[in-house]
Amino acid sequence: MSKILTIARWEFLEKVKTKSFIISLVITPLIIIMFSILPTLLTQKEDLRTKLIGVVDTSGIYFYKLVDELEQYKLDNFQPNYILLNLADDKKSLKQLKIEADKDVTDSKIEGFLFILNGGTDSLRVEYRSEKLGGFRDVRNFEEKINKIRIQNELNARGIDPSIAEFVQSGVDIEQIKIEKSGKEGKQNFLVVFFSAFIFIMLLMMMVIYSGQLLVRSLIEEKSNRLIEILISSCTSEQLLAGKILGLSALGLTQIVIWSLIGITLVGGAVIPPAAFDNILIMLVYFITGFIFYTTIFVGIGSIVTTEQEAQQMTTYISLILILPVVVAMPAIQNPESLMVKVMSYIPLTIPSIMLLRFKIAPVPLIDIIITLSIMFVSTIVTLKIAAKIFRIGILSYGKKPTIKELIQWSKEE
């Protein structure tokens, strides 16, 4: 046991003093927070300048009413958000008006233009033509006002009070409340749920990839300079394996503690909402078991590769598996009871990330927690035993990379 602790301490101290580890302690959470918060801030950011918008409306029904309706949108300096330019001309054909308006856009004379077809009929069609896509806020504003004018026109034609249109279009916002068996209830904000789950999954992914590659690189270096042979001469391969996993796990726990302190600080500064840390204790259990599970896989990989290129190729596949839960995060939040989410909850390679996600979406049944943790513990033990057998032979193997058949044979040896 003393040799295992000695190896673990040496492995920990060697890695914790590296510049890359120290930088990752601060840079990693900052990058994840930036990726999580920045898109929201950018989408919520208001326009900084007035936009000149053309309108081609040969029916003459919508232009002046749009001018009145869009006056409510102002910039921070109280200047109008939009100025509308009437591009309709009775002397020109619709096709000619469209060509000229397109040219005004490409010449940067106007931001874009609304091309209104069949304005006085039931088959109204509207296009917003511009050089760039993605002006979702602008299009939403135009849609809202054109639909409002259309409804008011129809009510007027039928002799109904147009003020009814205000009531018809005043929707009711449904507020989501998450109810727990204890009777506790809380407001569910989709962005908080999504990005808090995203942050934990990304932290696990980056921590596993960074630590795993660090371990693999260390093993390759020890094999190349024959240091591994000196280590094996003073301890068994099992002790060396246990020491490396223990040392790397301690390194991972150090990262978790420091990142937790950063998270608490950000909560105090209202950068991260407290709701992001709901179910944090059970989530940490999955986080740690997942880290140890992946670490044993990286140990096995590190013992059989001999070059950086081979290591990069092997670790890329594991990295892709870690990214998978990030890809399915959005559909999983929208449909947490889907078969795909449930199946991935029982696959060892995806259990940690998927369960981190599920805890942020809805209450997880106790039986699911017991089953998934049992699978993780058993999988980790089995993987550790297989990795130990491969590690015992692989660390002293030089030259060509072993075949699948050889790896199976190594894993069967006692």
TORKE-178737 format. One line per field, with one value per residue (C-alpha): x, y, z; residue in three letters. Coordinates in nm, 2 decimals, padded with zeros to 4 digits, m for minus. Example, Ala and Ser with C-alpha at 12.3 -4.5 7.8 and 13.67 -1.06 7.14 Angstrom:
BEGIN
xx = (01.23;01.37)
yy = (m00.45;m00.11)
zz = (00.78;00.71)
residuo = (ala;ser)
//
This chain:
BEGIN
xx = (00.00;00.29;00.43;00.09;00.07;00.43;00.36;00.03;00.20;00.48;00.23;00.02;00.31;00.46;00.14;00.01;00.34;00.30;00.21;m00.06;m00.24;m00.22;m00.35;m00.63;m00.76;m00.86;m00.89;m01.12;m01.41;m01.38;m01.40;m01.70;m01.88;m01.80;m01.95;m02.25;m02.33;m02.19;m02.44;m02.73;m02.58;m02.53;m02.89;m03.03;m02.81;m03.01;m02.93;m02.68;m02.80;m03.11;m03.19;m03.33;m03.59;m03.75;m04.11;m04.25;m04.63;m04.82;m05.16;m05.08;m05.24;m04.95;m04.68;m04.82;m04.96;m04.62;m04.46;m04.69;m04.66;m04.28;m04.24;m04.26;m03.91;m03.64;m03.26;m03.10;m03.05;m03.43;m03.37;m03.60;m03.49;m03.63;m03.70;m03.92;m03.87;m04.16;m04.03;m04.36;m04.42;m04.74;m04.54;m04.32;m04.39;m04.36;m04.06;m03.88;m03.95;m03.80;m03.48;m03.43;m03.48;m03.24;m02.98;m03.04;m02.97;m02.65;m02.53;m02.58;m02.84;m03.09;m03.05;m03.32;m03.68;m04.02;m04.17;m04.54;m04.74;m05.12;m05.17;m05.54;m05.63;m05.64;m05.33;m05.10;m04.73;m04.44;m04.06;m03.79;m03.50;m03.15;m02.78;m02.75;m02.96;m03.00;m03.19;m03.44;m03.54;m03.61;m03.81;m04.01;m04.10;m04.21;m04.42;m04.59;m04.68;m04.79;m05.01;m05.16;m05.24;m05.39;m05.62;m05.73;m05.81;m06.02;m06.21;m06.28;m06.40;m06.65;m06.76;m06.60;m06.43;m06.06;m05.97;m06.06;m05.74;m05.54;m05.71;m05.68;m05.31;m05.23;m05.11;m05.07;m04.72;m04.72;m04.47;m04.31;m04.29;m04.09;m04.27;m04.08;m04.22;m04.12;m04.36;m04.09;m04.15;m03.93;m03.94;m03.78;m03.58;m03.49;m03.16;m03.06;m03.15;m02.97;m02.65;m02.61;m02.63;m02.40;m02.15;m02.12;m02.10;m01.83;m01.63;m01.64;m01.54;m01.26;m01.13;m01.13;m00.97;m00.70;m00.61;m00.63;m00.40;m00.17;m00.16;m00.11;00.17;00.34;00.33;00.47;00.75;00.83;00.83;01.05;01.32;01.30;01.20;00.91;01.15;01.31;00.97;00.86;01.18;01.08;00.71;00.45;00.26;m00.06;00.09;00.21;m00.13;m00.32;m00.07;m00.12;m00.50;m00.50;m00.26;m00.46;m00.79;m00.64;m00.55;m00.90;m01.05;m00.82;m00.96;m01.32;m01.25;m01.10;m01.37;m01.64;m01.48;m01.49;m01.85;m01.95;m01.78;m01.97;m02.30;m02.23;m02.16;m02.49;m02.30;m02.42;m02.77;m02.80;m03.04;m02.74;m02.61;m02.93;m02.86;m02.49;m02.39;m02.53;m02.41;m02.06;m02.08;m02.15;m01.88;m01.61;m01.71;m01.72;m01.38;m01.23;m01.39;m01.25;m00.91;m00.88;m00.96;m00.69;m00.44;m00.51;m00.46;m00.14;00.02;m00.02;00.07;00.43;00.40;00.21;00.03;m00.11;m00.22;m00.39;m00.58;m00.69;m00.80;m01.00;m01.25;m01.31;m01.34;m01.61;m01.81;m01.78;m01.91;m02.22;m02.43;m02.37;m02.51;m02.83;m02.87;m03.14;m03.37;m03.31;m03.43;m03.74;m03.82;m03.65;m03.85;m03.74;m03.61;m03.27;m03.21;m03.32;m03.09;m02.79;m02.86;m02.75;m02.45;m02.13;m01.96;m02.25;m02.40;m02.20;m02.29;m02.65;m02.73;m02.58;m02.82;m03.12;m03.08;m03.11;m03.43;m03.66;m03.66;m03.47;m03.63;m03.43;m03.42;m03.26;m02.99;m02.92;m02.91;m02.69;m02.44;m02.42;m02.35;m02.08;m01.92;m01.92;m01.80;m01.52;m01.40;m01.42;m01.24;m00.98;m00.91;m00.88;m00.67;m00.44;m00.38;m00.32;m00.10;00.11;00.22;00.17;00.41;00.70;00.60;00.79;00.76;00.43;00.10;m00.07;m00.37;m00.72;m00.66;m00.35;m00.53;m00.81;m00.54;m00.37;m00.70;m00.76;m00.42;m00.41)
yy = (00.00;00.24;00.19;00.27;00.59;00.68;00.64;00.83;01.12;01.13;01.12;01.39;01.62;01.58;01.68;01.95;02.15;02.16;02.50;02.33;02.21;02.55;02.73;02.47;02.54;02.89;02.87;02.57;02.70;03.04;02.90;02.69;02.98;03.20;02.94;02.91;03.28;03.46;03.33;03.44;03.78;03.83;03.72;03.96;04.25;04.53;04.70;04.98;05.17;05.26;05.03;05.16;04.90;04.92;04.81;04.70;04.70;04.75;04.72;05.03;04.86;04.79;05.06;05.35;05.12;04.95;05.29;05.36;05.01;05.00;05.33;05.16;05.00;05.24;05.22;05.29;05.65;05.67;05.69;05.47;05.12;05.11;05.37;05.25;05.35;05.31;05.15;05.09;05.27;05.23;05.29;04.99;04.62;04.40;04.23;04.55;04.68;04.36;04.38;04.75;04.68;04.38;04.61;04.87;04.59;04.47;04.83;04.88;05.16;04.97;04.70;04.48;04.51;04.36;04.23;04.21;04.01;03.98;04.24;04.28;03.91;03.60;03.47;03.73;03.64;03.83;03.80;03.98;04.00;04.10;04.01;03.82;03.57;03.55;03.88;03.68;03.97;04.19;03.92;03.85;04.22;04.25;03.93;04.04;04.38;04.26;03.99;04.25;04.49;04.19;04.10;04.46;04.50;04.18;04.29;04.64;04.47;04.26;04.56;04.44;04.67;04.66;04.69;04.32;04.25;04.38;04.12;03.84;03.90;03.95;03.60;03.44;03.33;02.99;02.98;02.65;02.53;02.23;02.02;01.78;01.51;01.70;01.98;02.22;02.41;02.63;02.81;02.63;02.85;02.66;02.85;02.78;02.41;02.37;02.56;02.42;02.07;02.18;02.32;02.00;01.77;02.00;02.01;01.63;01.60;01.85;01.71;01.35;01.44;01.66;01.42;01.12;01.27;01.38;01.02;00.86;01.11;01.04;00.66;00.71;00.92;00.67;00.38;00.57;00.66;00.32;00.48;00.23;m00.06;00.11;00.16;m00.20;m00.32;m00.16;m00.24;m00.47;m00.36;m00.36;m00.13;00.10;00.10;00.17;00.45;00.62;00.60;00.72;01.01;01.11;01.09;01.31;01.55;01.54;01.60;01.90;02.04;01.98;02.15;02.46;02.48;02.44;02.74;02.94;02.83;02.94;03.28;03.32;03.23;03.50;03.75;03.64;03.52;03.17;03.11;02.90;02.66;02.54;02.36;02.16;01.79;01.88;01.60;01.30;01.47;01.47;01.10;01.04;01.29;01.12;00.76;00.86;01.02;00.71;00.48;00.68;00.71;00.33;00.32;00.58;00.37;00.07;00.28;00.44;00.10;m00.02;00.28;00.38;00.71;01.04;00.98;00.65;00.80;01.09;00.85;00.62;00.91;01.08;00.79;00.83;01.21;01.16;00.94;01.21;01.47;01.26;01.37;01.73;01.66;01.50;01.76;01.97;01.68;01.51;01.83;01.85;01.48;01.33;01.01;00.92;00.57;00.71;00.89;00.58;00.35;00.58;00.60;00.23;00.23;00.27;00.50;00.75;00.70;00.98;01.25;01.14;01.12;01.47;01.58;01.39;01.54;01.89;01.80;01.61;01.40;01.07;00.77;00.61;00.27;00.44;00.59;00.26;00.07;00.32;00.36;m00.02;m00.05;00.22;00.05;m00.29;m00.15;00.04;m00.28;m00.49;m00.23;m00.19;m00.56;m00.58;m00.27;m00.42;m00.73;m00.53;m00.28;m00.56;m00.68;m00.36;m00.13;m00.35;m00.41;m00.21;m00.19;m00.25;m00.19;m00.51;m00.65;m00.69;m01.07;m01.01;m00.77;m01.03;m01.28;m01.05;m00.98;m01.35;m01.42;m01.47)
zz = (00.00;00.08;m00.27;m00.43;m00.22;m00.31;m00.68;m00.65;m00.46;m00.72;m01.01;m00.85;m00.77;m01.11;m01.29;m01.05;m01.10;m01.48;m01.64;m01.85;m01.53;m01.36;m01.67;m01.72;m01.36;m01.46;m01.84;m01.86;m01.65;m01.81;m02.16;m02.07;m01.90;m02.20;m02.44;m02.21;m02.13;m02.44;m02.69;m02.46;m02.41;m02.78;m02.87;m02.60;m02.71;m02.87;m03.20;m03.19;m03.51;m03.70;m03.99;m04.32;m04.44;m04.78;m04.84;m05.17;m05.12;m05.44;m05.26;m05.05;m04.75;m04.52;m04.56;m04.36;m04.09;m04.06;m04.01;m03.72;m03.57;m03.58;m03.41;m03.08;m03.13;m03.01;m02.96;m02.62;m02.74;m02.81;m03.19;m03.40;m03.45;m03.80;m04.07;m04.35;m04.72;m04.96;m05.27;m05.45;m05.78;m05.99;m06.31;m06.26;m06.28;m05.96;m06.12;m06.19;m05.84;m05.70;m05.92;m05.82;m05.45;m05.46;m05.61;m05.34;m05.08;m05.26;m05.29;m04.91;m04.96;m04.75;m04.48;m04.65;m04.78;m04.72;m05.04;m04.99;m05.24;m05.28;m05.01;m05.05;m05.07;m04.84;m05.01;m04.86;m04.88;m04.74;m04.81;m04.62;m04.86;m04.73;m04.78;m04.46;m04.28;m03.90;m03.82;m03.62;m03.40;m03.70;m03.88;m03.56;m03.52;m03.88;m03.86;m03.54;m03.69;m04.03;m03.87;m03.64;m03.94;m04.13;m03.85;m03.80;m04.17;m04.16;m03.85;m04.01;m04.33;m04.12;m03.91;m03.59;m03.34;m03.43;m03.06;m03.04;m03.23;m02.94;m02.71;m02.97;m03.01;m02.64;m02.56;m02.22;m02.11;m01.94;m01.65;m01.59;m01.23;m01.13;m00.86;m00.63;m00.41;m00.10;m00.20;m00.30;m00.62;m00.83;m01.16;m01.45;m01.69;m02.01;m02.05;m01.69;m01.73;m02.06;m01.98;m01.63;m01.77;m02.05;m01.81;m01.60;m01.91;m02.07;m01.74;m01.73;m02.09;m02.08;m01.75;m01.88;m02.21;m02.05;m01.77;m01.99;m02.25;m01.98;m01.85;m02.19;m02.28;m01.95;m02.01;m02.37;m02.23;m01.95;m02.21;m02.45;m02.20;m02.03;m01.70;m01.68;m01.65;m01.34;m01.19;m01.25;m01.09;m00.76;m00.76;m00.93;m01.24;m01.04;m00.78;m01.06;m01.22;m00.89;m00.80;m01.14;m01.12;m00.76;m00.84;m01.14;m00.95;m00.68;m00.95;m01.08;m00.73;m00.70;m01.02;m00.89;m00.56;m00.73;m00.99;m00.72;m00.54;m00.87;m00.92;m00.56;m00.63;m00.95;m00.78;m00.53;m00.81;m00.98;m01.29;m01.24;m01.09;m00.77;m00.95;m01.16;m00.85;m00.77;m00.70;m00.68;m00.44;m00.64;m00.96;m00.81;m00.75;m01.12;m01.21;m01.00;m01.10;m01.46;m01.43;m01.27;m01.53;m01.82;m01.65;m01.64;m02.01;m02.08;m01.87;m02.09;m02.40;m02.27;m02.20;m02.56;m02.77;m02.84;m03.03;m02.99;m03.32;m03.20;m02.87;m03.05;m03.27;m02.99;m02.75;m03.03;m03.03;m02.66;m02.70;m02.96;m02.72;m02.45;m02.69;m02.78;m02.47;m02.57;m02.91;m02.76;m02.48;m02.66;m02.77;m02.43;m02.24;m02.47;m02.43;m02.12;m02.14;m02.49;m02.55;m02.67;m02.34;m02.13;m02.33;m02.30;m01.93;m01.90;m02.12;m01.91;m02.16;m02.16;m01.81;m01.64;m01.89;m01.95;m01.58;m01.52;m01.79;m01.65;m01.30;m01.45;m01.64;m01.41;m01.09;m01.14;m00.98;m00.70;m00.88;m01.18;m00.96;m00.79;m01.12;m01.30;m01.01;m00.98;m01.35;m01.32;m01.02;m01.18;m01.51;m01.34;m01.15;m01.47;m01.68;m01.41;m01.40;m01.78;m01.79;m01.53;m01.74;m02.05;m01.86;m01.71;m02.06;m02.26;m02.06;m02.14;m02.51;m02.77;m03.14;m03.32;m03.17;m03.05;m03.25;m03.11;m03.09;m02.88;m02.65;m02.59;m02.52;m02.27;m02.09;m02.04;m01.88;m01.51)
residuo = (met;ser;lys;ile;leu;thr;ile;ala;arg;trp;glu;phe;leu;glu;lys;val;lys;thr;lys;ser;phe;ile;ile;ser;leu;val;ile;thr;pro;leu;ile;ile;ile;met;phe;ser;ile;leu;pro;thr;leu;leu;thr;gln;lys;glu;asp;leu;arg;thr;lys;leu;ile;gly;val;val;asp;thr;ser;gly;ile;tyr;phe;tyr;lys;leu;val;asp;glu;leu;glu;gln;tyr;lys;leu;asp;asn;phe;gln;pro;asn;tyr;ile;leu;leu;asn;leu;ala;asp;asp;lys;lys;ser;leu;lys;gln;leu;lys;ile;glu;ala;asp;lys;asp;val;thr;asp;ser;lys;ile;glu;gly;phe;leu;phe;ile;leu;asn;gly;gly;thr;asp;ser;leu;arg;val;glu;tyr;arg;ser;glu;lys;leu;gly;gly;phe;arg;asp;val;arg;asn;phe;glu;glu;lys;ile;asn;lys;ile;arg;ile;gln;asn;glu;leu;asn;ala;arg;gly;ile;asp;pro;ser;ile;ala;glu;phe;val;gln;ser;gly;val;asp;ile;glu;gln;ile;lys;ile;glu;lys;ser;gly;lys;glu;gly;lys;gln;asn;phe;leu;val;val;phe;phe;ser;ala;phe;ile;phe;ile;met;leu;leu;met;met;met;val;ile;tyr;ser;gly;gln;leu;leu;val;arg;ser;leu;ile;glu;glu;lys;ser;asn;arg;leu;ile;glu;ile;leu;ile;ser;ser;cys;thr;ser;glu;gln;leu;leu;ala;gly;lys;ile;leu;gly;leu;ser;ala;leu;gly;leu;thr;gln;ile;val;ile;trp;ser;leu;ile;gly;ile;thr;leu;val;gly;gly;ala;val;ile;pro;pro;ala;ala;phe;asp;asn;ile;leu;ile;met;leu;val;tyr;phe;ile;thr;gly;phe;ile;phe;tyr;thr;thr;ile;phe;val;gly;ile;gly;ser;ile;val;thr;thr;glu;gln;glu;ala;gln;gln;met;thr;thr;tyr;ile;ser;leu;ile;leu;ile;leu;pro;val;val;val;ala;met;pro;ala;ile;gln;asn;pro;glu;ser;leu;met;val;lys;val;met;ser;tyr;ile;pro;leu;thr;ile;pro;ser;ile;met;leu;leu;arg;phe;lys;ile;ala;pro;val;pro;leu;ile;asp;ile;ile;ile;thr;leu;ser;ile;met;phe;val;ser;thr;ile;val;thr;leu;lys;ile;ala;ala;lys;ile;phe;arg;ile;gly;ile;leu;ser;tyr;gly;lys;lys;pro;thr;ile;lys;glu;leu;ile;gln;trp;ser;lys;glu;glu)
//
